[in-house]
C-alpha cells in the first residue's frame, strides 16, 4: 500500500487513498485475502489517466505488490455519493468499470482508514443499520442472484467459498444491521462439516486436497 500511495502521489491528481475490505475490518490473512483500496481523484478519469493507472498497477503487480491481489477503485470526488456511478477499478490484472458498492461504502465508514489524505468519515456520511441492510440486500439480489443462474461458475473454488460466506454475511447483516467478517462467516455458513473444514483451511492459507469439484460446486450452488 505504501508503494501504491507513493506512486499515486506522483500523478498529482489522486487526493486520498483509503482502505476497505478485510484489512479494514481486522480480518486480513496475508497470502489469502485481497487488498481492497479506494482512491479519490480530483476529477474524471479519462483515457490518459486510465493509461497512467494501468502502468502503475502493472509495475507494482510485477514488483512490490506481487502476489498481494491488490485492487483499487478510482472515484471522482464529484461522484463519490452517486451509488450508480461507474469508476475505473483495477482488479485481477486489468482495469474495468465498476460501481463503488454499498458494502464497500459501509466498510469504509465503519472500519476504514486512510493510507494518505482524508479519513473515510470526512468523505462519506454516516451509515445507519438500515442502510447496511439495504447494501447487503442489493449485493445478494444483484451479483449473487446473477451468479445463481450460472451453475458452471460454481466449479470455481473462489466463487464457491465466496458464495457460502456472502450468504452467511448477508443473513447476519439483515438480522443485525452490521457486517460480519469472512472468517466469522465461515462458522455461520450453511454447509456440511466437510465443506466447513475446507473453508477454514483455505482461509488459514493451508494447502489441503479438496473434495471433487462437482460435489463442492453443487452443494455451494444449492
Secondary structure, DSSP 8 states (H G I E B T S, - for coil): -HHHHHHHHHHS-EEEEEE-HHHHHT---TTTS-EEEEEEESS---HHHHHHHHHHHHHHHHTTTTTS-EEEEEEEGGGTT-TT-EEEEEETTEEEEEE--HHHHHHHHHH-EEEESS-HHHHS----HHHHHHHHHHHIIIIIHHHHT-GGGGGSHHHHHHHHHHHHHHHHHHHHSS---HHHHHTT-S--HHHHHHHHHHHTT-------HHHHHHHHH-
